[in-house]
């Protein structure tokens, strides 16, 4: 036991050193780049300029503002209700806003580590959780996420806030404290609303609320976006439908530029969009049939598929730490057969995560390395999904 603990302490120290280097380098890269921040898109929106038109066909008026000195090219692929979330940063000068975004992403990271521990990873041993948290920070995806000023940290932090508040609402529901249950339910829905900032990740994850049969929070999460989209259409003198169609046009140009998602593997286009719709429909049906009590399996399935069915670059894959919650629980099951299978699944997943977190960088994310990683990732995701489907079938037979 002493030897085992000794090795774990060495591992934690090693990962802590790597994580510290990664955080410093990520912040340095962010101070220089942060090209995905979209401060420029939010800023021109405050000036009554249409950021979607300016992304698709930049005007002389946009060029005269000089924002290209701080941000390489405007790509307003966020819906207007989401760009509004960035407007507080537009009160700052471009470079000052960039540093404010760096600080914000560090805060979001701290929140994620805190909230994963409060929600899906509450039963994991403290030293094991330390290893997973440091692994997340040390990996290339998190560092690049910081460097390009992406939004996944923001969105995932608010998704976890929504889940945490949901659990509090459920607690007070069970204790029949109606007022507190309603308050936390409302707050959960609003947090889920904000989490759509990176809807390519959190829209599939929001199906977790369907699995929990929490329709109220889902409705609450959508209503502000409808209102803000209508307000944005009036502000920009454009139609409501264009406030939906134009951001999708900007985003559509990026569908084949991901790392391992379906769009990048198949070259984008209408066909891949159709596959995305079909897979989302399959996941929607799946969450309705999984029996209660499979929270960790459901969220793991949703997360693994979320990185496949919509556009994602490798910098989003730091969220792969979440499925460890289910895998570690499976490996620790009281049933020997389940535990043995869980340990094998955990071992394979560790190899997969290490390959994506560190291996892809060794090969400079070459096309071949991405395809090989994608093949293993897809197979693993199908196996985990198969376990969920098998559980549904078993549950139906028992009934």
Residue pairs with C-beta under 8 A, 6 or more apart in sequence:
8 127
8 131
11 131
12 127
12 130
12 131
12 134
15 131
15 134
15 135
15 138
16 134
18 134
18 138
19 134
19 137
19 138
21 138
22 137
22 138
22 139
22 142
22 143
23 106
23 137
23 143
23 146
25 143
25 147
26 142
26 143
26 144
26 145
26 146
26 147
27 102
27 106
27 146
29 143
29 144
29 146
29 147
29 148
30 98
30 101
30 102
30 105
30 146
30 147
30 148
30 149
31 98
31 99
31 102
33 147
33 148
33 149
34 71
34 98
34 101
34 102
34 147
34 148
34 149
35 71
35 72
35 73
35 148
35 149
36 75
36 148
36 149
36 150
36 151
37 71
37 86
37 97
37 98
37 101
37 149
38 75
38 76
38 78
38 83
38 86
38 151
39 70
39 71
39 86
39 89
39 90
39 94
39 97
39 98
39 101
40 51
40 67
40 70
40 71
40 74
40 94
41 51
41 54
41 55
41 74
41 75
41 76
41 78
41 83
41 86
42 51
42 83
42 84
42 86
42 87
42 89
42 90
43 67
43 90
43 94
44 50
44 51
44 54
44 62
44 65
44 67
44 74
45 51
45 80
45 83
45 84
45 87
45 232
45 235
45 236
46 87
46 90
48 235
48 236
48 237
49 61
49 62
49 236
50 236
50 238
50 246
51 74
51 76
51 83
52 76
52 242
52 246
52 247
52 249
52 250
53 59
53 246
54 62
54 74
54 76
55 74
55 75
55 76
55 77
55 250
56 246
56 249
56 250
58 74
62 74
67 74
67 94
69 94
70 94
70 95
70 98
71 94
75 250
75 254
76 83
76 247
76 250
77 247
77 250
77 251
77 254
78 151
78 197
78 247
79 199
79 225
79 229
79 243
79 244
79 247
80 228
80 229
80 232
80 233
80 236
80 243
80 247
81 224
81 225
81 228
81 229
81 232
82 196
82 197
82 199
82 225
83 232
84 228
84 232
85 194
85 197
89 97
89 100
89 101
90 97
92 100
98 149
101 149
102 146
102 149
104 154
105 145
105 146
105 149
105 153
105 154
108 153
108 154
108 156
108 157
109 137
109 142
109 153
109 157
111 157
111 160
111 161
112 153
112 156
112 157
112 160
113 133
113 136
115 157
115 160
115 161
115 163
115 164
116 133
116 160
116 321
116 322
116 325
117 129
118 164
119 160
119 163
119 164
119 167
120 163
120 295
120 296
120 299
120 322
120 325
121 129
121 132
121 324
121 325
123 329
124 132
124 324
124 325
124 328
128 328
132 321
132 324
133 321
135 321
135 353
135 357
136 142
136 318
136 321
138 357
139 318
139 353
139 356
139 357
139 358
140 314
140 315
140 357
140 358
140 360
140 361
141 314
141 315
141 316
141 317
141 318
141 320
141 356
141 357
142 315
142 318
144 313
144 314
144 315
145 152
145 153
145 315
145 316
145 318
146 153
147 315
148 315
150 198
150 315
150 316
151 197
151 198
152 198
152 201
152 315
152 316
152 318
152 319
154 197
154 198
155 194
155 195
155 196
155 197
155 198
155 199
155 201
155 202
156 195
156 198
156 201
156 202
156 319
158 191
158 192
158 194
158 195
158 197
159 191
159 192
159 195
159 201
159 202
159 205
159 206
161 188
161 191
161 195
162 188
162 189
162 191
162 192
162 195
162 209
162 217
162 221
163 188
163 208
165 184
165 185
165 187
165 188
165 191
166 184
166 185
166 188
166 209
166 212
166 214
166 217
168 180
168 184
168 188
169 181
169 182
169 184
169 185
169 188
169 214
169 217
170 181
170 212
172 178
172 180
172 181
172 184
173 181
185 214
185 216
185 217
185 220
186 220
188 214
188 217
188 220
189 216
189 217
189 218
189 219
189 220
189 221
190 220
190 221
190 224
192 202
192 206
192 209
192 217
192 218
192 220
192 221
193 220
193 221
193 222
193 223
193 224
193 225
195 202
195 205
195 206
195 221
196 202
196 203
196 206
196 221
196 225
198 316
200 306
200 310
200 311
200 312
201 306
201 307
201 310
201 312
201 316
201 319
202 306
203 280
203 306
203 310
204 280
204 283
204 302
204 303
204 305
204 306
204 309
204 310
205 299
205 302
205 303
205 306
206 218
206 221
207 283
207 284
207 287
207 302
208 287
208 295
208 298
208 299
208 302
209 215
209 217
209 218
210 218
210 284
210 287
210 288
211 287
211 288
211 290
211 295
211 298
212 295
229 240
229 243
229 244
230 240
232 243
233 239
233 240
233 242
233 243
236 243
238 246
251 311
252 268
254 311
255 263
255 264
255 268
255 269
255 272
255 273
255 311
256 263
256 264
256 267
256 268
256 269
257 264
257 268
257 311
257 313
258 264
258 311
258 312
258 313
259 312
259 313
259 314
259 317
259 365
259 370
259 374
260 307
260 308
260 312
260 314
260 317
260 370
260 373
260 374
260 377
261 307
261 308
261 309
261 310
261 311
261 312
262 272
262 275
262 276
262 308
262 309
263 272
263 276
263 310
263 311
264 311
264 370
265 371
265 374
266 272
266 275
275 309
276 309
276 310
279 305
279 308
279 309
280 309
283 301
283 302
283 305
286 301
286 385
286 388
286 389
286 392
287 298
287 302
289 392
290 297
290 298
290 388
290 391
290 392
291 391
291 392
291 395
294 388
294 391
296 325
296 326
296 329
297 326
297 384
297 387
297 388
297 391
298 388
299 322
299 325
299 326
300 322
300 323
300 325
300 326
300 327
300 384
301 381
301 384
301 385
301 388
303 319
303 320
303 322
303 323
304 323
304 377
304 380
304 381
304 384
304 385
305 381
305 385
306 312
307 316
307 317
307 319
307 320
307 377
308 377
308 378
308 381
314 356
314 360
314 365
314 370
317 356
317 357
318 357
320 352
320 353
320 356
320 357
321 353
323 349
323 384
324 346
324 349
327 342
327 345
327 346
327 349
328 346
329 342
330 338
330 339
330 341
330 342
330 345
330 346
331 339
331 342
331 343
331 345
331 346
332 339
332 342
333 339
333 342
345 383
345 384
348 380
349 380
352 373
352 376
352 377
352 380
355 373
355 376
356 373
356 377
359 369
359 373
360 369
360 370
360 373
363 369
